[in-house]
Amino acid sequence: MITRPPCRYNQNVLKRAVVLILTVPLLLVAYLYAQGRPASGRTLVVVPFENTSPTPGLEWLSEAFPEAFHQQLNSPVVYVASRDERLRAYDRQGIPANLHPSRATLYRLAEQMDVDYAVLGSYSYDGVHLTATAQLLDMRAQKLLPAATETGPLTDLGNLQSALAWDLLRLIRTDFSLPKEKYVASVSPERLDALENYIRGMLAVSGEEKVQYYKEAVRLNPAYPEAWLELGKTYFAQHTYEPAISALSQVPSSSALAREANFYLGLAAFSHGDFARAENAFQFVATRLPLAEVYNNLGVVAARRGRKNSAEYFEKAIRNDPSDPEYHFNLAISLSLAGDRAGAARELRTALDRRPSDLEAKALLDSLTPPAAGVVAAASIAKAPAQRMKHNYDENTFRQMTVQIQSWAEQQFARSDPRSHARYHVELGRELLAHGFTAEAESEFNHAAMVDSASTAPLTGLAEVSVARGDAREARTRAEASLRLRESADAYVVLAGLDLSENRGEAAAQNVNRAVQLEPGNLAAQNLKRAVAAKLAEKAQPLPQP
């Protein structure tokens, strides 16, 4: 085993992630136990595939493979670097973005990014069949693993990519036992023409070209959250805020991209002067992933709306990331407007310690600081400067930390009994679901079901995931499957909640009563029982007399 010192970039990422992880108690427990223990991580970067085909017009496929693998392989136990992260690493190494690096260059790139694996590949098209090959470079073992090759019609690109992703997963995760046919069938491939326009939009240089391609992608597939997100971000970068708001609003709240979409929706709405909508969008993100930049932006919006709690948001941002001078600057303005000149001066000094070149902060501090004896006071600032929004959105820190924690946890639970192993994944799934990580929670519940097939909890968890996604039929099927294994209060609560939402009061009452009988102390069952009773009472209430 080769020991490599952690990259400074990753050290900084993990420092921020330690704060983020405080929002998920179970992960924090695992993290505290994991300190000082080596973990075999599962982080990888996928470089664009090399086009070895003489057929013109297929160069966009080069970037389509990294995009597909990022969507399919990214999970709580496998972290796939984003395209932006890869491009930043290219820039640090002086590699042109459109260059296919040699293996030696690829090794240096992967080493600099401090990943465990790099994926390189190629594709060719003979006019009938597309053949793609992918190969893992194991950075810890310093060797290339056997290549995987898949062949199929170009029109079946999505299934070919899924098959190749399964080949890679089998090499990365020795515990991955889902049959290839089931894995491929579980992935809904994007239609080829919509995917092509989406990738061409990613590769386009000008904003106008990007808009053209992304608009065509969503025209071909109106249910394409990735394309809607990028279209909205492109509009926002062009300062065309109404179209940005419209596009970003198309990303469904159940999508894994909803947090990022709402962050940019908040920025666009704020820039457009719609502060109420901006606040709602940032609150959506904060309740699911409380990033420092989200708290900061909520503080700015609150201040613009004349709220007195803006300082509280800036204080939260500082607790999450005390190194950022912007948060101290913004807090200083709120404190100054509230009459706390001493507190404002303290925060401005902290901001200037971190960024001495901030002339606006220095001018404000001078206006708040009493002059020394015999010195003429500077003119007070007639109007406080504007508080500053944050435009960076970084969810990657959270994901990198969860991968490291999960890698450690898998090592520990590999030696435990299946019931304890499954319980860990169920509890983690519930935590992730509570914080809005629907796809990640589903992965945890599926893992738990694979580890302990006799447990009902994973099926109930999957039913709760379906409820979160608004799929009542699938939720009911999963809850009933759980009950066929063994009765549980949680499964009955799911069914009762579905019954209540469908105005089936009597059925809801029966199911919630079963839940309470099985587990009298179940808080969710007790709360739901009161809601059902209120609904039945409302239904029995006579109509008012005319």
Protein Blocks (a to p, Z undefined) as FASTA:
>chain_A
ZZddddfklmmmmmmmmmmmmmmmklmmmmmmmgopacddddddddddddfbfbghilmm
mmmmmmmmmmmmgcfkbccddfklmmmmmmmnopafkbccdfklmmmmmmmnopabdcdd
ddddehlaccdddddddfklopacddddddddfklmmmmmmmmmmmmmmmmmmmlcbdfk
lmmmmpccddfklmmmmmmmmmpmbfklmmmmmmmmmmmmmblfklmmmmmmmmmmnopa
klmmmmmmmpcfkbmklmmmmmmmmmmmmmnopaklmmmmmmmmmmmoccfklmmmmmmm
mmmnopaklmmmmmmmmmmmmmbmklmmmmmmmmmmnopamlmmmmmmmmmmmmmmlmkl
mmmmmmmpccdehiacddddfbacdddddfbdcfklmmmmmmmmmmmmmmmmmmmcfklm
mmmmmmmmmmmmmnopamlmmmmmmmmmmmmmmbmklmmmmmmmmmmnopaklmmmmmmm
mmmmogcfklmmmmmmmmmmnopaklmmmmmmmmmmmmmmlmklmmmmmmmmmmmmmmmp
ccddZZ
